[in-house]
Amino acid sequence: MVHASQNPLSALFSRLNQSPVPALAPHAQLTPGGSLANTLVGIARLSAAYDAKARLSVGLSGAVGNDLLGEYFSGALADAGVTVLPDGGGAPATGTVLVLPSGDGQRSFLCHFPATHGPPSCAAARARVAGSRMLVVEGYLWDEPGAEASLPALIGAAADGGAMVVLTGGDPGVVARHRGAILNALDHCSQRGAEVALFANHDEASALLGEAHELGASGGAVRLAAALGALCSVAVVTDGGAGSHVVVRGLLSSLPPAALPGAVVDTCGAGDAYAAGFCFALLNGIDAPGAGAFGAAVAARVISRHGAQLTEAEVLELVAMLPASCALLPPIASIVGACGAAAAHAARMRA
């Protein structure tokens, strides 16, 4: 991942249009994205397809700029069923991420995140999470100025209000930089008796536990999941093509990867999609291992083509997998996601 001090997109797309390889430019797509946005869009679309009359209210609180990209981002998310909530300060501009998928399904990033005023203000955010059933905190938010001081209060407010707190890893670097603060947040939630779901891939889990990334034996991910399961109510460790491991109150389930509808094309957003499927299934009364299997099915759709968000056709196919007897537990309430500038906007170019 490369961070740019100035927005690289205008100059880069200009150069692409002049490229001697004319096939490159037509494959560029501009899409609203970011880790949390991908997850919330997935939850909102699954909810609308599953039961339009009892769809979840889904909101995103983050640093979206008061510019054309910000207007586009907010409008596109609204069309998908996610409301962008004002966070009080606003950002000077909407961030961008250039995603370059390779032929083997991997990807590189060029990021431009304008300076922000920090995480959503606690006063506004506490009011939003008070009546919510779930608060999703994007891992990248820990890198925002003042996050280590303000996020524990936000997480505590959600826990005290009875909401499930969902924490995502972001990336191993984020976890390593803020390991102490994340562990403290988990400990405080445990002391409050709060329900916490923690999502991490193999390397993020290693960073949080302070272990080396390479554990060698095939049982490494299982050991990581078991260790994380001692820190929270639900721990999920995803391990790419090896599947995932879900721990609920000490009980571990190892799940195989879902069958792919095609070859792996683009792994960007796989973890976001897994979290969307898992959270939605959990909210519909499905047990955690079943939620993990559904999350894997959602991720399989995303990595089989370009683009990190579920399409309407895919959600119809996916919700057909859920038991007809499952229904959202009353009262229907909202999901609030908190993110930093990293979730503001994404641009993707396919080669």
C-alpha positions in Angstrom: 0.0 0.0 0.0 1.3 3.4 -1.0 0.0 6.7 0.5 0.0 9.8 -1.6 0.2 13.3 -0.2 -1.7 14.7 -3.2 -4.7 13.1 -4.9 -3.1 10.9 -7.7 -6.3 10.1 -9.6 -6.6 13.1 -11.9 -3.1 12.9 -13.2 -3.1 9.1 -13.4 -6.4 8.8 -15.4 -5.1 11.5 -17.7 -2.0 9.5 -18.4 -4.1 6.4 -18.9 -6.2 8.2 -21.6 -2.9 8.9 -23.4 -1.6 5.4 -22.8 -0.2 3.5 -25.8 -2.3 0.6 -24.5 -5.9 1.8 -25.2 -7.4 -1.2 -23.5 -6.4 0.1 -20.0 -8.6 3.1 -19.7 -12.0 1.5 -20.5 -11.4 -0.9 -17.6 -11.2 1.8 -15.0 -14.2 2.0 -12.7 -15.1 4.7 -10.1 -17.1 3.1 -7.3 -18.0 4.1 -3.7 -16.0 1.9 -1.4 -13.8 1.5 1.7 -13.8 -1.5 4.1 -16.7 -0.4 6.2 -18.8 0.9 3.4 -18.4 -2.5 1.6 -19.6 -4.3 4.7 -22.6 -2.0 5.4 -23.7 -2.0 1.8 -23.6 -5.8 1.9 -25.8 -5.9 5.1 -28.2 -3.4 3.7 -28.7 -5.2 0.4 -29.1 -8.6 2.1 -31.6 -7.1 4.5 -33.7 -5.5 1.7 -33.7 -8.7 -0.3 -34.5 -10.9 2.7 -37.5 -8.9 4.0 -38.1 -5.5 2.5 -40.8 -4.8 5.0 -38.5 -5.3 8.0 -35.2 -4.0 6.5 -32.5 -2.8 8.8 -31.7 0.8 9.2 -28.0 1.1 8.3 -25.9 4.2 8.9 -22.2 5.1 8.3 -20.5 7.8 10.3 -17.2 8.9 8.9 -15.1 11.6 7.3 -16.8 12.2 4.0 -15.8 15.5 2.3 -18.1 18.3 1.2 -17.0 17.9 -2.4 -18.3 16.3 -5.6 -16.8 12.9 -4.6 -18.4 13.1 -1.2 -21.8 13.9 -2.8 -21.4 10.9 -5.1 -20.3 8.6 -2.3 -23.2 9.6 -0.1 -25.7 9.3 -2.9 -24.5 5.9 -4.0 -24.6 4.6 -0.5 -28.1 5.9 0.0 -29.2 4.1 -3.2 -27.8 0.9 -1.6 -29.7 1.5 1.6 -26.9 3.0 3.8 -27.3 6.5 5.2 -24.2 8.6 5.6 -24.5 10.3 8.9 -22.9 13.8 9.5 -20.2 13.6 12.0 -20.1 17.2 13.0 -16.8 18.3 11.5 -16.6 17.1 8.0 -13.4 16.4 6.0 -11.7 18.9 3.7 -12.0 16.4 0.8 -13.1 12.9 0.1 -10.4 10.3 0.2 -9.5 8.0 -2.7 -8.0 4.6 -3.1 -6.7 3.3 -6.4 -7.0 -0.5 -6.5 -4.9 -2.4 -9.0 -5.9 -6.1 -9.2 -3.3 -8.5 -10.7 -3.9 -11.5 -12.8 -3.6 -13.9 -9.8 -6.4 -12.1 -7.8 -4.1 -10.1 -5.6 -4.1 -6.2 -5.5 -2.0 -3.1 -4.8 -3.3 0.2 -3.4 -2.5 3.8 -4.0 -4.2 5.8 -1.2 -4.9 9.5 -0.7 -6.6 10.4 2.6 -7.0 14.1 3.4 -6.4 15.1 7.0 -9.5 14.8 9.1 -10.5 16.0 12.5 -10.5 12.5 13.9 -13.2 9.9 14.8 -16.9 10.8 14.9 -17.6 13.0 17.9 -18.6 11.0 20.9 -21.6 13.1 21.7 -23.2 12.6 18.3 -22.1 9.0 18.0 -23.4 8.0 21.5 -26.8 9.2 20.5 -26.8 7.1 17.4 -25.6 3.9 19.0 -28.0 4.2 21.9 -30.9 2.6 20.1 -28.8 0.4 17.7 -28.4 -3.3 17.8 -24.9 -3.3 16.4 -21.9 -1.0 16.2 -19.3 -1.8 13.6 -15.9 -0.2 14.2 -13.6 -0.3 11.2 -10.0 -1.2 12.2 -8.5 1.7 10.2 -10.2 4.1 12.6 -7.6 3.5 15.2 -5.1 5.4 13.1 -7.2 8.6 13.2 -6.0 11.5 15.5 -7.4 11.0 19.0 -8.9 7.6 18.3 -7.3 5.8 21.2 -8.8 8.3 23.5 -12.3 8.6 22.0 -13.1 5.1 20.6 -13.2 3.4 24.0 -16.0 5.8 25.1 -17.9 5.2 21.9 -17.6 1.4 22.3 -18.5 1.6 25.9 -21.7 3.6 25.1 -22.7 0.9 22.6 -22.0 -1.8 25.0 -24.0 -0.1 27.8 -26.9 0.3 25.4 -27.0 -3.4 24.7 -25.6 -3.2 21.2 -23.3 -5.9 19.9 -19.9 -4.3 19.2 -18.1 -5.6 16.0 -14.4 -4.8 15.6 -12.6 -5.4 12.4 -8.8 -5.6 12.1 -8.2 -3.3 9.2 -4.7 -4.6 8.4 -1.8 -6.0 10.4 0.0 -2.7 10.6 -3.0 -1.0 12.2 -3.4 -3.8 14.7 0.3 -3.7 15.6 0.4 0.1 16.1 -2.7 0.1 18.4 -2.5 -3.4 19.9 -2.6 -2.1 23.5 -5.7 0.1 22.9 -7.6 -2.6 21.1 -6.8 -5.1 23.9 -7.9 -2.5 26.5 -11.2 -2.0 24.6 -11.9 -5.7 24.5 -11.1 -6.0 28.2 -13.5 -3.1 29.1 -16.3 -4.7 27.0 -15.7 -8.0 28.8 -15.9 -6.3 32.2 -19.3 -4.7 31.1 -20.5 -8.1 30.0 -20.9 -6.8 26.4 -21.3 -8.9 23.3 -18.2 -8.4 21.1 -17.4 -9.9 17.7 -13.8 -9.6 16.5 -12.9 -10.2 12.9 -9.3 -10.7 11.9 -7.3 -12.5 9.2 -4.3 -14.7 10.1 -1.8 -11.8 10.2 -4.1 -9.4 12.0 -4.7 -12.0 14.7 -1.0 -12.7 15.0 -0.3 -8.9 15.4 -3.0 -8.6 18.1 -1.6 -11.5 20.1 1.9 -10.3 19.7 3.0 -13.4 17.8 5.1 -13.8 14.7 3.1 -13.9 11.5 4.5 -17.2 10.3 3.4 -19.9 12.7 4.4 -22.7 10.4 2.1 -25.7 11.1 -1.4 -25.8 9.5 -2.9 -25.5 12.9 -1.7 -22.0 13.3 -4.9 -20.3 12.5 -6.8 -22.6 14.8 -4.5 -21.7 17.7 -4.9 -18.0 16.9 -8.7 -18.3 16.8 -8.8 -20.1 20.1 -6.6 -17.4 21.7 -8.8 -14.6 20.4 -11.8 -16.4 21.6 -10.7 -16.0 25.2 -10.8 -12.2 24.7 -14.4 -11.7 23.4 -17.8 -13.4 22.9 -17.2 -14.2 19.2 -13.9 -14.4 17.4 -13.5 -15.0 13.7 -10.2 -15.7 12.0 -10.3 -15.9 8.2 -7.5 -17.8 6.5 -8.0 -17.3 2.8 -8.4 -20.5 0.8 -8.0 -22.5 4.0 -11.4 -21.3 5.3 -12.2 -19.7 8.6 -12.4 -20.4 12.3 -15.2 -19.2 14.5 -15.0 -19.3 18.3 -18.2 -18.6 20.4 -17.7 -18.6 24.2 -14.8 -21.0 23.9 -16.4 -23.4 21.4 -14.4 -23.5 18.1 -15.7 -24.4 14.7 -13.5 -24.7 11.7 -15.3 -24.0 8.4 -14.1 -24.8 4.9 -14.2 -22.1 2.2 -17.4 -21.8 0.2 -17.5 -23.2 -3.3 -16.6 -20.6 -5.8 -18.9 -19.8 -8.8 -15.8 -19.3 -10.9 -12.0 -18.7 -10.6 -10.6 -16.2 -8.1 -10.5 -12.8 -9.9 -10.1 -10.1 -7.3 -9.6 -10.7 -3.5 -10.2 -7.0 -2.6 -13.1 -6.8 -0.2 -13.2 -10.5 0.6 -13.0 -9.9 4.4 -15.5 -7.1 4.1 -18.0 -9.4 2.4 -17.4 -12.1 4.9 -18.2 -9.7 7.7 -21.3 -8.5 6.0 -22.7 -12.1 5.6 -21.7 -13.1 9.1 -23.3 -10.0 10.8 -26.5 -10.2 8.8 -26.9 -14.0 9.5 -26.2 -13.4 13.2 -28.8 -10.7 13.3 -31.3 -13.1 11.8 -30.9 -15.6 14.6 -28.5 -18.0 12.9 -25.8 -19.4 15.1 -22.2 -18.3 14.7 -20.9 -21.4 12.8 -23.9 -21.0 10.4 -23.1 -17.3 10.1 -19.5 -18.1 9.3 -20.7 -20.5 6.5 -22.9 -17.7 5.1 -20.1 -15.2 5.4 -17.9 -17.5 3.4 -20.6 -17.8 0.7 -20.9 -14.0 0.4 -17.1 -13.7 0.2 -17.0 -16.3 -2.6 -19.3 -14.2 -4.8 -17.1 -11.1 -4.3 -13.8 -12.7 -5.2 -15.1 -14.3 -8.3 -15.3 -11.0 -10.2 -14.1 -7.4 -10.0 -15.8 -5.2 -7.5 -15.9 -5.4 -3.7 -19.7 -5.0 -3.1 -22.6 -7.4 -3.6 -24.9 -6.9 -6.6 -28.6 -7.1 -6.4 -28.7 -10.4 -8.3 -26.1 -11.9 -5.9 -28.0 -11.0 -2.8 -31.2 -12.6 -4.1 -29.2 -15.8 -4.7 -27.6 -15.6 -1.3 -30.7 -14.9 0.8 -32.3 -18.0 -0.7 -29.7 -20.0 1.3 -31.1 -18.7 4.6 -33.8 -20.7 6.5 -37.3 -19.3 5.8 -38.0 -19.4 9.5 -35.3 -16.8 10.4 -36.6 -13.4 11.2 -35.1 -10.3 12.7 -35.8 -10.1 16.4 -38.0 -7.2 17.4 -37.6 -4.3 17.8 -36.1 -3.6 14.4 -33.3 -1.2 15.0 -30.3 0.2 13.3 -26.7 -0.7 12.6 -24.2 2.1 12.9 -20.7 1.9 11.4 -17.9 4.1 12.5 -15.0 4.7 10.1 -12.3 7.2 9.3 -11.3 8.7 6.0 -10.2 5.4 4.6 -13.8 4.5 3.9 -14.7 7.6 2.1 -14.1 6.6 -1.5 -12.5 4.0 -3.7 -11.5 4.0 -7.3 -10.7 0.7 -9.0 -8.8 0.0 -12.2 -8.8 -3.4 -13.8 -6.0 -4.5 -16.1 
